[in-house]
Amino acid sequence: MHQPTHPSQGPGPAAGIGTAWCAWHEGFSVTARPVQAADGAVHFACLSCREAYSLTPLTDPS
């Protein structure tokens, strides 16, 4: 069975509770966290994209 690279991608916010839009792969993810982009703007990035692009979350859940 094929495993999705980006969990909980869906057609919109109804894809699941606690989802956020990943600005890097342009899809919804339950693992998205805020990160600061090179231009200084704050965007959300999922775990896969944070690992792929060496992005550091601004805050981590405790």
MARMI-878844 format. One record per atom (N, C-alpha, C, O): residue number from 1; residue in one letter; x, y, z. Coordinates in pm, whole numbers, plus 50000, padded with zeros to 5 digits. Layout:
// residues N
+------+------+-------+-------+-------+
| baza | doba |     u |     v |     w |
+------+------+-------+-------+-------+
|  NUM |    a |     X |     Y |     Z |
...
+------+------+-------+-------+-------+
***
This chain:
// residues 62
+------+------+-------+-------+-------+
| baza | doba |     u |     v |     w |
+------+------+-------+-------+-------+
|    1 |    m | 50083 | 49882 | 50000 |
|    1 |    m | 50000 | 50000 | 50000 |
|    1 |    m | 50088 | 50124 | 50000 |
|    1 |    m | 50186 | 50131 | 50074 |
|    2 |    h | 50052 | 50220 | 49918 |
|    2 |    h | 50127 | 50346 | 49907 |
|    2 |    h | 50101 | 50432 | 50030 |
|    2 |    h | 49986 | 50455 | 50066 |
|    3 |    q | 50207 | 50480 | 50094 |
|    3 |    q | 50195 | 50569 | 50209 |
|    3 |    q | 50209 | 50713 | 50162 |
|    3 |    q | 50303 | 50744 | 50089 |
|    4 |    p | 50118 | 50801 | 50202 |
|    4 |    p | 50128 | 50941 | 50159 |
|    4 |    p | 50251 | 51009 | 50220 |
|    4 |    p | 50288 | 50982 | 50334 |
|    5 |    t | 50313 | 51097 | 50143 |
|    5 |    t | 50428 | 51173 | 50190 |
|    5 |    t | 50385 | 51279 | 50290 |
|    5 |    t | 50455 | 51304 | 50388 |
|    6 |    h | 50271 | 51341 | 50264 |
|    6 |    h | 50221 | 51447 | 50349 |
|    6 |    h | 50087 | 51404 | 50406 |
|    6 |    h | 49986 | 51407 | 50335 |
|    7 |    p | 50084 | 51364 | 50534 |
|    7 |    p | 49959 | 51316 | 50593 |
|    7 |    p | 49851 | 51423 | 50597 |
|    7 |    p | 49879 | 51542 | 50609 |
|    8 |    s | 49728 | 51377 | 50587 |
|    8 |    s | 49608 | 51459 | 50598 |
|    8 |    s | 49595 | 51567 | 50493 |
|    8 |    s | 49535 | 51672 | 50519 |
|    9 |    q | 49649 | 51545 | 50375 |
|    9 |    q | 49620 | 51637 | 50267 |
|    9 |    q | 49475 | 51616 | 50232 |
|    9 |    q | 49428 | 51502 | 50225 |
|   10 |    g | 49406 | 51719 | 50210 |
|   10 |    g | 49266 | 51705 | 50179 |
|   10 |    g | 49216 | 51820 | 50095 |
|   10 |    g | 49293 | 51908 | 50058 |
|   11 |    p | 49089 | 51819 | 50067 |
|   11 |    p | 49032 | 51922 | 49983 |
|   11 |    p | 49015 | 52056 | 50052 |
|   11 |    p | 48994 | 52157 | 49985 |
|   12 |    g | 49024 | 52061 | 50183 |
|   12 |    g | 49006 | 52187 | 50253 |
|   12 |    g | 49019 | 52168 | 50402 |
|   12 |    g | 49056 | 52060 | 50447 |
|   13 |    p | 48988 | 52271 | 50479 |
|   13 |    p | 49004 | 52265 | 50624 |
|   13 |    p | 48926 | 52151 | 50688 |
|   13 |    p | 48962 | 52108 | 50798 |
|   14 |    a | 48823 | 52102 | 50624 |
|   14 |    a | 48745 | 51993 | 50681 |
|   14 |    a | 48821 | 51861 | 50676 |
|   14 |    a | 48769 | 51758 | 50718 |
|   15 |    a | 48945 | 51862 | 50624 |
|   15 |    a | 49024 | 51741 | 50614 |
|   15 |    a | 49052 | 51682 | 50751 |
|   15 |    a | 49080 | 51562 | 50762 |
|   16 |    g | 49046 | 51760 | 50855 |
|   16 |    g | 49068 | 51709 | 50990 |
|   16 |    g | 49079 | 51821 | 51090 |
|   16 |    g | 49104 | 51936 | 51054 |
|   17 |    i | 49061 | 51788 | 51213 |
|   17 |    i | 49073 | 51887 | 51320 |
|   17 |    i | 49221 | 51917 | 51341 |
|   17 |    i | 49303 | 51826 | 51343 |
|   18 |    g | 49255 | 52044 | 51357 |
|   18 |    g | 49393 | 52083 | 51382 |
|   18 |    g | 49480 | 52083 | 51259 |
|   18 |    g | 49602 | 52071 | 51270 |
|   19 |    t | 49421 | 52097 | 51143 |
|   19 |    t | 49501 | 52103 | 51021 |
|   19 |    t | 49541 | 52246 | 50991 |
|   19 |    t | 49471 | 52340 | 51029 |
|   20 |    a | 49652 | 52262 | 50922 |
|   20 |    a | 49698 | 52393 | 50878 |
|   20 |    a | 49757 | 52377 | 50738 |
|   20 |    a | 49798 | 52268 | 50699 |
|   21 |    w | 49760 | 52485 | 50664 |
|   21 |    w | 49809 | 52486 | 50527 |
|   21 |    w | 49962 | 52492 | 50527 |
|   21 |    w | 50019 | 52585 | 50584 |
|   22 |    c | 50028 | 52396 | 50464 |
|   22 |    c | 50174 | 52397 | 50449 |
|   22 |    c | 50206 | 52481 | 50326 |
|   22 |    c | 50167 | 52446 | 50215 |
|   23 |    a | 50278 | 52591 | 50346 |
|   23 |    a | 50311 | 52681 | 50237 |
|   23 |    a | 50414 | 52621 | 50142 |
|   23 |    a | 50429 | 52670 | 50029 |
|   24 |    w | 50485 | 52518 | 50183 |
|   24 |    w | 50590 | 52461 | 50098 |
|   24 |    w | 50532 | 52359 | 50000 |
|   24 |    w | 50560 | 52368 | 49880 |
|   25 |    h | 50454 | 52262 | 50047 |
|   25 |    h | 50397 | 52165 | 49952 |
|   25 |    h | 50256 | 52202 | 49910 |
|   25 |    h | 50193 | 52133 | 49830 |
|   26 |    e | 50205 | 52313 | 49965 |
|   26 |    e | 50074 | 52369 | 49929 |
|   26 |    e | 49961 | 52270 | 49949 |
|   26 |    e | 49883 | 52242 | 49858 |
|   27 |    g | 49953 | 52218 | 50071 |
|   27 |    g | 49847 | 52125 | 50108 |
|   27 |    g | 49826 | 52130 | 50259 |
|   27 |    g | 49909 | 52183 | 50332 |
|   28 |    f | 49714 | 52074 | 50304 |
|   28 |    f | 49684 | 52070 | 50446 |
|   28 |    f | 49760 | 51959 | 50516 |
|   28 |    f | 49786 | 51855 | 50457 |
|   29 |    s | 49795 | 51982 | 50642 |
|   29 |    s | 49868 | 51883 | 50719 |
|   29 |    s | 49839 | 51901 | 50868 |
|   29 |    s | 49822 | 52013 | 50916 |
|   30 |    v | 49832 | 51790 | 50939 |
|   30 |    v | 49815 | 51796 | 51085 |
|   30 |    v | 49948 | 51821 | 51155 |
|   30 |    v | 49950 | 51847 | 51275 |
|   31 |    t | 50059 | 51813 | 51082 |
|   31 |    t | 50192 | 51833 | 51142 |
|   31 |    t | 50246 | 51973 | 51115 |
|   31 |    t | 50360 | 52001 | 51152 |
|   32 |    a | 50169 | 52060 | 51051 |
|   32 |    a | 50217 | 52195 | 51018 |
|   32 |    a | 50239 | 52279 | 51143 |
|   32 |    a | 50157 | 52278 | 51235 |
|   33 |    r | 50350 | 52350 | 51146 |
|   33 |    r | 50386 | 52439 | 51255 |
|   33 |    r | 50436 | 52570 | 51194 |
|   33 |    r | 50484 | 52570 | 51081 |
|   34 |    p | 50425 | 52682 | 51267 |
|   34 |    p | 50475 | 52809 | 51213 |
|   34 |    p | 50627 | 52810 | 51207 |
|   34 |    p | 50695 | 52766 | 51300 |
|   35 |    v | 50679 | 52861 | 51096 |
|   35 |    v | 50824 | 52878 | 51077 |
|   35 |    v | 50845 | 53016 | 51016 |
|   35 |    v | 50755 | 53072 | 50954 |
|   36 |    q | 50964 | 53070 | 51033 |
|   36 |    q | 50996 | 53199 | 50973 |
|   36 |    q | 51072 | 53173 | 50844 |
|   36 |    q | 51176 | 53108 | 50844 |
|   37 |    a | 51019 | 53225 | 50734 |
|   37 |    a | 51081 | 53207 | 50603 |
|   37 |    a | 51200 | 53302 | 50588 |
|   37 |    a | 51219 | 53392 | 50670 |
|   38 |    a | 51279 | 53280 | 50484 |
|   38 |    a | 51398 | 53362 | 50459 |
|   38 |    a | 51364 | 53509 | 50442 |
|   38 |    a | 51446 | 53596 | 50473 |
|   39 |    d | 51243 | 53539 | 50392 |
|   39 |    d | 51203 | 53678 | 50373 |
|   39 |    d | 51150 | 53743 | 50500 |
|   39 |    d | 51110 | 53859 | 50499 |
|   40 |    g | 51149 | 53669 | 50611 |
|   40 |    g | 51104 | 53721 | 50739 |
|   40 |    g | 50957 | 53695 | 50768 |
|   40 |    g | 50912 | 53715 | 50881 |
|   41 |    a | 50881 | 53652 | 50669 |
|   41 |    a | 50739 | 53623 | 50689 |
|   41 |    a | 50722 | 53491 | 50764 |
|   41 |    a | 50808 | 53403 | 50756 |
|   42 |    v | 50613 | 53479 | 50837 |
|   42 |    v | 50583 | 53355 | 50909 |
|   42 |    v | 50482 | 53276 | 50827 |
|   42 |    v | 50376 | 53327 | 50791 |
|   43 |    h | 50516 | 53151 | 50800 |
|   43 |    h | 50431 | 53059 | 50725 |
|   43 |    h | 50425 | 52928 | 50804 |
|   43 |    h | 50502 | 52908 | 50897 |
|   44 |    f | 50333 | 52841 | 50766 |
|   44 |    f | 50326 | 52708 | 50825 |
|   44 |    f | 50396 | 52609 | 50734 |
|   44 |    f | 50386 | 52618 | 50612 |
|   45 |    a | 50467 | 52513 | 50794 |
|   45 |    a | 50534 | 52406 | 50721 |
|   45 |    a | 50510 | 52274 | 50793 |
|   45 |    a | 50519 | 52268 | 50916 |
|   46 |    c | 50480 | 52169 | 50718 |
|   46 |    c | 50457 | 52037 | 50777 |
|   46 |    c | 50591 | 51972 | 50813 |
|   46 |    c | 50697 | 52022 | 50776 |
|   47 |    l | 50584 | 51862 | 50886 |
|   47 |    l | 50705 | 51792 | 50930 |
|   47 |    l | 50793 | 51751 | 50812 |
|   47 |    l | 50914 | 51772 | 50816 |
|   48 |    s | 50735 | 51694 | 50708 |
|   48 |    s | 50813 | 51650 | 50592 |
|   48 |    s | 50888 | 51767 | 50528 |
|   48 |    s | 51006 | 51755 | 50495 |
|   49 |    c | 50820 | 51879 | 50512 |
|   49 |    c | 50883 | 51996 | 50451 |
|   49 |    c | 50986 | 52060 | 50543 |
|   49 |    c | 51090 | 52107 | 50497 |
|   50 |    r | 50958 | 52061 | 50675 |
|   50 |    r | 51057 | 52115 | 50769 |
|   50 |    r | 51185 | 52034 | 50763 |
|   50 |    r | 51295 | 52090 | 50767 |
|   51 |    e | 51172 | 51902 | 50753 |
|   51 |    e | 51292 | 51817 | 50743 |
|   51 |    e | 51361 | 51836 | 50609 |
|   51 |    e | 51484 | 51846 | 50604 |
|   52 |    a | 51284 | 51840 | 50501 |
|   52 |    a | 51342 | 51852 | 50366 |
|   52 |    a | 51414 | 51984 | 50345 |
|   52 |    a | 51517 | 51989 | 50277 |
|   53 |    y | 51361 | 52093 | 50404 |
|   53 |    y | 51416 | 52226 | 50381 |
|   53 |    y | 51488 | 52283 | 50503 |
|   53 |    y | 51520 | 52402 | 50506 |
|   54 |    s | 51513 | 52200 | 50605 |
|   54 |    s | 51583 | 52240 | 50728 |
|   54 |    s | 51520 | 52363 | 50792 |
|   54 |    s | 51588 | 52460 | 50826 |
|   55 |    l | 51388 | 52358 | 50808 |
|   55 |    l | 51313 | 52468 | 50870 |
|   55 |    l | 51295 | 52440 | 51018 |
|   55 |    l | 51269 | 52326 | 51057 |
|   56 |    t | 51307 | 52540 | 51100 |
|   56 |    t | 51292 | 52527 | 51244 |
|   56 |    t | 51160 | 52590 | 51286 |
|   56 |    t | 51135 | 52707 | 51256 |
|   57 |    p | 51074 | 52514 | 51355 |
|   57 |    p | 50948 | 52572 | 51403 |
|   57 |    p | 50973 | 52685 | 51501 |
|   57 |    p | 51068 | 52681 | 51578 |
|   58 |    l | 50888 | 52787 | 51498 |
|   58 |    l | 50898 | 52897 | 51593 |
|   58 |    l | 50865 | 52850 | 51733 |
|   58 |    l | 50928 | 52894 | 51829 |
|   59 |    t | 50767 | 52760 | 51746 |
|   59 |    t | 50731 | 52702 | 51874 |
|   59 |    t | 50703 | 52555 | 51855 |
|   59 |    t | 50651 | 52514 | 51751 |
|   60 |    d | 50736 | 52476 | 51953 |
|   60 |    d | 50703 | 52334 | 51950 |
|   60 |    d | 50601 | 52307 | 52059 |
|   60 |    d | 50611 | 52362 | 52169 |
|   61 |    p | 50502 | 52220 | 52028 |
|   61 |    p | 50407 | 52186 | 52133 |
|   61 |    p | 50478 | 52112 | 52246 |
|   61 |    p | 50569 | 52033 | 52220 |
|   62 |    s | 50437 | 52136 | 52369 |
|   62 |    s | 50503 | 52069 | 52482 |
|   62 |    s | 50431 | 51943 | 52522 |
|   62 |    s | 50473 | 51875 | 52615 |
+------+------+-------+-------+-------+
***
